[in-house]
């Protein structure tokens, strides 16, 4: 049998042979297509600027917070301290959505049993007095809680303040409870649904993939596509301690935290992506949100009410 190959075959190689022909017809066709391509590219880049065209985007974001918190409050009743237990659900610790944000209450100060009557104002530099001369009848200080009656009355011990007509007793200015009353909010979860539509391209996408397990919880490596986030994990990603931030969020120069969730535009198929959480505030500064006040009436005719001074977390997405 003849050999399949020989040593001389090892040194062989193939090359393409180019033949140049002189043809008016072929040359005209070649340059005609070159001119068309060059003209289109020039028109798209210079005149029409298609690479800079912007399409409108329609986006809708829906959030839902879940979690139950047991709150233990220490109150004084008839001179005796008592520990009161209560349960807070979503309706108690969340506030109405404002744009692309949601609020979660983590701490509060409460003044119980307020009535409309006369009582001494809370002692401050502007309300302390020694006689009736230091009070002006009908005067309403912008920082006061009521209208002065013109009398100087005893607030506590030797301290006297101007009497006011207001919801009494006047709420005291005190430190926020430590630890936060709703410190267990660290385990609350929030579902973030984001639907995005590009009408110019007839394309719709969302951050929830088909067939996704809705009982999941976001994890950077194990469940990176899960849209359900644990609040404590969000603050851990920003380098903050939830228990510290939850005490007095947004008040009196202490820390306040805005967490931003940033997700990719996921097509309706499995794809890679990442979530990022960043803090929008400067630590140890007073660039914070002011705590919210809200009145919670305990009777329809508002003869009595309880005043809550809330401290909450503010999330922007």
C-alpha positions, 0 to 999 in steps of 0.5 A: 500500500502506498504511504498516506503521507510523506515527509515532503507533505509536512513542508507544503502550505496553501495560499490564496491567489488574487487575480486583478482584472480590468473591468468597467462594470465590476469596478463601477458596482464596487464603488457604488456600494462603497459610496452607499455605505459611506453615505449612510454612516455619515448621515447616521453619525453626523446628520441624523445622530442615530447613536444619540437618539433617546427613547422614552421609558415608562417605569412603575415600582411597587414595594411591600414591607412585611414583618411583625414586631413586639414592642416593650415599653416602660411607662410610669402609672401612679408613680409605678413603672410598668412594662407594657407589651404591644405588637406592631404590624405593617399598618403600624410601622409603615407610612404612605409612599412618597414618590420612589421611597418608603418609610419604616418606623423603628423608634418612637416617643409617646405622650399618653392621655393628652387633653385640651386644657391649661398646663405649664409649658415644657421648660426651655430657655423661652418658656422659663419664667419667675413671675407673670411678667415673664409671660404674655397673654395670647402670645404664641411662640412658633416653637411653643405647643400652645397659646400663653395665658399670661400666668407663670405656674409651677412645672416641677419642683422649683421650676416655673414655666408659662401656662399655655392652652394646648393639648396637655400634658405637653410632650417632653423633649427626651432621648430616644429609647435605647435600644430602639423599640422596633429593633426587630425591624432588622428582620423585616423584608421588603419586596421590590417590583420594578416593571420597565417598558420601552415603547419605542422598541416595543420591549418590556422587562422587569426585575422578577424572573419567571418561575422565581421562588417567591419565598426567597430572600436576597443573598449576594451569591446564593440568591442574587436575583431575588427581589425580596430584601431583608432590611438588616442586610441592606444596612450591612451592605452599606457598612452601617449597623442597623441597631445603631441607625434605628435608634434616632434616625434623622434627628438632632445631628445623629445618623440617618440612612437612605438606602438606594437599591439599584438593579439591572434591566433583566430580560425575561430570561435568566441573566446575570446582574447585581444589586447595589446598596449605597448610603446617601447621607454623610455619617456623623453630620446633621444632613438628615431628615427630620423625624416625623410627628403624627397624632393618633386619636383614641376617641372620635371626638378628639377629647383625648389623644396620644402623641407619637414622636416617630423615628424612621428609616427612609428608603429610596429606590 
